[in-house]
Amino acid sequence: MVASREKFPPMVEVKNVFMRFKDVEALKDISLSVAKGDVWGLVGSDGAGKSTLLRLIANMIRPTRGEIYISGLNTLSEKQKIKNFIGYMPQRFGLYQDLTVGENMDFFMDIFDVSSNQRKSRRDKYLGFSKLLPFTDRLAGNLSGGMKQKLGLACVLVHEPQLLILDEPTNGVDPVSRHEFWEILGNMQKEGMTIIISTAYLDEGEKCDVLGLMHSSILLDTAPPAVIRGGFPTLEEAIVEKLKIADGELANDAFQL
């Protein structure tokens, strides 16, 4: 994966981004780069700003300050050009509970203007990846939590984006469904897709090419999981220690102010 990062220009560049909601500074001077074809994971404490950062990259909101580029295109000045590059799945993805699996797929293919001659192949491909082909006539509201998440992912993938952004998609999902979800992501990466995913599960963090560690609206570290783990027995222990150190430094900064 290191070779891929050297060979290709970045899919995503975030440059000195700040985000403020009224009196709350949600992001403080965030800069990062995501290489094409990588799975880039985002982990960290609750309320650290992970969802805000993903929404900014997905071009759902505008930064207070700073710039974001997707495949070299500025998200503010070239928004229309970027729209079809991105597939974004928020924590609460908007499946229609009273539509069947197949009808949900048809609805999202309508939204993304998928041509009629591509619809069957894409439905078969992404429902096949998701192991949902036997359930095309089942109401989405009657699916298990894991099946709903896989259907949500299939719906996001129907327009075949170059960049897939996922906000804790496996949170609360059973272990088997989590494993199947990551199998789908592995298949998409093999096809060249770039994936940015936030997760609360550090075993998932280990599967990423690069991890970004966030805390208190700051990006503390970006590195491959093995580098972040360092000499610690587990990634969890390494991250807990980094967060403790960061809390101490932030407390000292606040005291000096």
Residue pairs with C-beta under 8 A, 6 or more apart in sequence:
1 38
1 209
1 224
4 35
4 36
4 37
4 38
5 35
5 38
5 209
5 210
8 35
8 36
8 37
9 36
9 72
10 33
10 34
10 35
10 36
10 69
11 34
11 35
11 36
11 37
11 38
11 70
11 71
11 162
11 163
11 194
12 32
12 33
12 34
12 40
12 57
12 68
12 69
12 70
12 163
12 194
12 196
13 32
13 33
13 34
13 67
13 68
13 69
14 30
14 31
14 32
14 33
14 53
14 56
14 57
14 66
14 67
14 68
15 31
15 66
15 67
15 68
15 69
16 29
16 30
16 31
16 65
16 66
16 67
17 27
17 29
17 30
17 31
17 53
17 56
17 63
17 65
17 66
17 67
17 68
18 25
18 27
18 28
18 29
18 30
18 63
18 64
18 65
18 66
19 25
19 26
19 27
19 49
19 52
19 53
19 56
19 61
19 63
19 64
20 26
20 64
25 217
26 49
26 52
26 217
27 49
27 52
27 53
27 56
27 63
27 217
28 217
28 218
29 66
29 218
30 49
30 53
30 66
30 218
30 219
31 219
32 212
32 219
32 222
34 40
34 194
34 196
34 210
35 194
35 209
35 210
36 71
36 192
36 194
37 189
37 192
37 193
37 194
38 189
38 194
38 195
38 208
38 209
38 210
39 185
39 189
39 195
39 197
39 207
39 208
39 209
40 194
40 195
40 196
40 197
40 208
40 209
40 210
40 211
40 212
41 196
41 197
41 198
41 199
41 204
41 205
41 207
41 208
41 210
41 211
41 212
41 225
42 50
42 53
42 54
42 196
42 197
42 198
42 199
42 211
42 212
42 214
43 50
43 198
43 199
43 200
43 202
43 205
43 211
43 212
43 213
43 214
43 239
44 50
44 212
44 213
44 214
44 215
44 220
44 239
44 243
45 214
45 215
45 216
45 243
48 214
48 215
48 216
48 217
48 218
49 214
49 217
49 218
50 167
50 198
50 214
51 90
51 91
51 167
51 168
51 198
52 61
53 214
54 88
54 165
54 167
54 196
54 198
55 61
55 90
55 167
56 62
56 63
56 68
56 75
57 68
57 70
57 75
57 165
57 196
58 86
58 88
58 165
59 68
59 70
59 75
59 79
59 82
59 83
59 86
60 88
62 76
67 74
67 75
67 76
68 74
68 75
68 76
69 75
70 82
70 85
70 86
70 163
71 82
71 85
71 162
71 163
73 81
73 82
73 85
75 82
84 112
84 159
84 161
85 161
85 162
85 163
86 161
86 162
86 163
86 164
86 165
87 156
87 157
87 159
87 161
87 163
87 164
87 165
88 156
88 165
89 152
89 153
89 156
89 164
89 165
89 166
89 167
89 169
90 167
91 167
91 168
91 169
91 171
93 149
93 152
93 155
93 156
95 104
95 140
95 148
95 151
95 152
95 155
96 103
96 104
96 107
96 140
97 139
97 140
97 141
98 139
98 140
98 141
99 107
99 139
99 140
100 136
100 137
100 138
100 139
100 140
101 127
101 132
101 135
101 136
101 137
101 138
101 140
101 143
101 151
102 123
102 136
102 137
104 140
104 151
104 155
105 123
105 126
105 127
105 136
105 151
105 154
105 155
105 158
106 119
106 123
107 155
108 155
108 156
108 158
108 159
109 119
109 122
109 123
109 158
109 159
112 158
112 159
113 159
114 122
114 158
114 159
122 158
122 160
123 136
123 158
124 133
126 153
126 154
126 157
126 158
127 133
127 136
127 154
129 154
129 183
129 184
129 187
130 150
130 151
130 153
130 154
130 180
130 184
131 150
131 180
132 147
132 150
132 151
132 154
135 143
135 147
140 148
140 151
143 151
144 174
144 177
145 172
145 173
145 174
145 177
146 173
146 174
146 176
146 177
146 178
146 180
146 181
147 177
149 169
149 170
149 173
149 177
149 181
150 177
150 180
150 181
150 184
152 169
153 166
153 169
153 181
153 184
156 164
157 164
157 188
161 193
162 192
162 193
162 194
163 193
163 194
163 195
163 196
164 185
164 188
164 193
164 194
164 195
164 196
164 197
165 195
165 196
165 197
166 195
166 196
166 197
166 198
167 197
167 198
168 198
168 199
168 200
169 181
169 197
170 177
170 178
170 181
170 182
170 199
170 201
170 204
171 199
171 200
173 181
178 201
178 204
182 204
182 207
185 195
185 197
188 195
189 195
197 204
197 208
199 205
202 234
202 235
202 236
202 239
205 211
205 225
205 235
206 225
206 235
208 225
209 224
210 222
210 223
210 224
211 221
211 222
211 223
211 224
211 225
211 228
212 219
212 221
212 222
213 219
213 220
213 221
213 222
213 228
213 239
213 242
214 220
215 242
215 243
215 246
215 247
216 246
216 247
216 250
218 246
220 242
220 243
220 246
221 228
221 242
225 235
228 235
228 238
228 239
228 242
229 235
229 238
230 238
232 238
232 241
